[in-house]
Each structure stands twice: as C-alpha cells, then as structure tokens.
Amino acid sequence: LGVKMKLDKFKILSEADAKFGSSRSGKVSIKLSEKCVDIAQDWLDETYFSDAKLLGKDAKTLKKELKEYIRPRIVKYKKSTFIPTVVWWWLAQVVINWVIDRIIDYILKNH
C-alpha cells in the first residue's frame, strides 16, 4: 500500500523570507506560500495517497496537476486581504509557481 508522504513545510519554505519578506506584500506572500503547502499536502493525501502512485510521474506532469489543484482552492484566502484583486492574483501566481517548484523538487527527492 505504501506510506503517505508528509511535506516538510519548514524545509520547502526555508527561502520564502528571502524571496518575499522585503516586498510590500511580503506578509501576504509568505502566508499564501504556507497555504499552498497545506493545500499541496491535501493533494498528496487525496491523489498520491501512497508513494507508489508517484512512480513514473515526471516533474512537469506533477507541477501541472498541483497547479490545477491549488488555483481554485487558494481563492478563498483573497477575502482576508485588502489588496486589489488584480494585484492579488498576480501575487498569487508568483507565489504558487515558486512554491510548486519547491514542492515538486521536495517530492521527487524524498519519495
């Protein structure tokens, strides 16, 4: 059956402060990146509930699947900010892409 993979949020987001911390929207970006890891954990638990299901999947496929999973689920966190929608979506895209690269890299190195 295999073992569930647990994402190491600290390891995955170790560079988030350096990447987003100094920007005006740094706090929002860091919070978004944390939410992305939480959502990605749900994705792993639901879709790849065992390491065996990850075998044979390449990074490009996993990134596409994860992005499709995260995007509709991250929307609810927009409500908690005062950033204009257009700016928030741009920011979310930057954060999602950055975090997904780190998550997939983590998964491929650790499964």
C-alpha positions, 0 to 999 in steps of 0.5 A, spaced: 500 500 500 505 504 501 506 510 506 503 517 505 508 522 504 508 528 509 511 535 506 516 538 510 513 545 510 519 548 514 524 545 509 520 547 502 519 554 505 526 555 508 527 561 502 520 564 502 523 570 507 528 571 502 524 571 496 518 575 499 519 578 506 522 585 503 516 586 498 510 590 500 506 584 500 511 580 503 506 578 509 501 576 504 506 572 500 509 568 505 502 566 508 499 564 501 506 560 500 504 556 507 497 555 504 499 552 498 503 547 502 497 545 506 493 545 500 499 541 496 499 536 502 491 535 501 493 533 494 498 528 496 493 525 501 487 525 496 491 523 489 498 520 491 495 517 497 501 512 497 508 513 494 507 508 489 502 512 485 508 517 484 512 512 480 513 514 473 510 521 474 515 526 471 516 533 474 512 537 469 506 532 469 506 533 477 507 541 477 501 541 472 496 537 476 498 541 483 497 547 479 490 545 477 489 543 484 491 549 488 488 555 483 481 554 485 482 552 492 487 558 494 481 563 492 478 563 498 484 566 502 483 573 497 477 575 502 482 576 508 486 581 504 485 588 502 489 588 496 486 589 489 484 583 486 488 584 480 494 585 484 492 579 488 492 574 483 498 576 480 501 575 487 498 569 487 501 566 481 508 568 483 507 565 489 504 558 487 509 557 481 515 558 486 512 554 491 510 548 486 517 548 484 519 547 491 514 542 492 515 538 486 523 538 487 521 536 495 517 530 492 521 527 487 527 527 492 524 524 498 519 519 495 
